[in-house]
């Protein structure tokens, strides 16, 4: 692993020594324990937007918070299901449960969303993240920040950041367990314990999810999850947090790249280990510092042995690691202003061993690459006269491969009248090239001179409270321009390599949100996103099969999407219903070569969750019966052209706590 070098290395070493030797104040704000809300749209505390606790209503950018308590009552276990009714979010899912799942936020590429698990970057180097195997087990909350966030989080935070926080304990240790079963021979089970321990708190949870899948054969999926969180107050001025999440998944798939059912033995396996260690101290009542060490490792591969002696096959073993350290300080200046400054270093490694099999002949290949990145950033967050929040920040990344790259962000949120808030922000962000785009050899030639894909974005929003805050209406208009987009060509004469920075596009749109607290037991919410994407500079392939065609839409991004939900909760039962609509999308039919432009029709899904307690409220031991129905009306649709999608799925079970 590369060690810290140059100015950054010396600064980090000195700063780490200071953190280790000086105490913190007990007044430290808990930046990972936000108040729990009843719905994703109620104002609560968010930390991902600015790295310091901030009310969502005062944030200068669009944010959403989804609580783990809400998801458990709804019976949602897949992260994609938890996120699909967030404004600006759409998914492209490759077939059954466990199939490759891409998320598009505000029309950007799927590699433009940074995913963090307790502060640990979970994306592959280059931004790719598959949402298919990440679950909501033992989650305290999910924070979604829409808009460029590279100033705080570096590469890949182009259109937003999604951060998952692991659950905390509170009070006497409590054991929780749940199990359910249903359609497609699906089974879910989990058990955990959480509570106070010594001078801190903890949580520990294990879960198992499995199904035979929606195809007639070779479509089984299973996923085992271990997660935990430990918080200790080491002394009156020091605290330590350690979070762990481990996932082991196996997915069998019978389909080829176009969705045809052709394979009886292909499967993918993968395990992911995410570890975060955070040491926090207060030097004075107005200055605190955090030293965070993170590690994310992914190991797995594809096994597709030949179905017949004459047919082809493919085997691979992939290992990817991201390890980093960050030192961040918060100085609380006069005038309700906080200066946040940080230093980061990260090492990325990837190694792939593969074998292609044709007619009994084996063609082995080994790909290995590594690089490191160092960065420094600073942000000012000011609260003026209690009605105006202003943030401004800048960052400089120094990457071993593409050199120095700067980004900025500025924003404001102003309470102009009672119940009326205006907000505006602008900023830049970037995606680093993937290892394959930089270093691949053989039939595909990587380009070591690639520059990061970059963006410039701005947004304007207004929020209005009505009926003493029982109704909130929010609207956002955003503008995004993506440049230096990397495209692939099989003709290296075009630019000397298989990958080059050639394309550009824009993605503009608007988001409308409304929440209504009808009664103390009933909450309603709805949102609508209208998106306009357009390619401004084409990629290499200018035929109808190309991904970047001048004047055309970016594929798999619907112009219109909306969702509406109702949540009713009382001591007798809880009922949650969400309706999600995804409009028509441009796509490609990859069953032909070259691929053919097609349109995926619009579809609407209705999901219902029911939770019925069978013990008295306030009892030391509680139990409840649960029912979850996804795609209640059995809509037939394609998330990606050519691939089936799950029909009506009903799961029934029970949960206990003691």
PyMOL commands that set and color helices and strands:
alter all, ss='L'
color gray80, all
select helices_A, chain A and resi 6-21+56-58+68-74+79-83+110-112+131-133+150-153+183-185+435-439+492-494
alter helices_A, ss='H'
color red, helices_A
select strands_A, chain A and resi 45-46+54-55+62-67+89-93+101-105+113-117+120-121+139-146+160-166+174-182+186-197+200-211+221-235+238-252+267-284+287-304+313-333+337-358+361-384+388-399+403-417+420-431+453-466+471-488+499-517+522-537+560-569+574-582+585-589+596-600+603-613+622-630+649-657
alter strands_A, ss='S'
color yellow, strands_A
deselect
rebuild
show_as cartoon
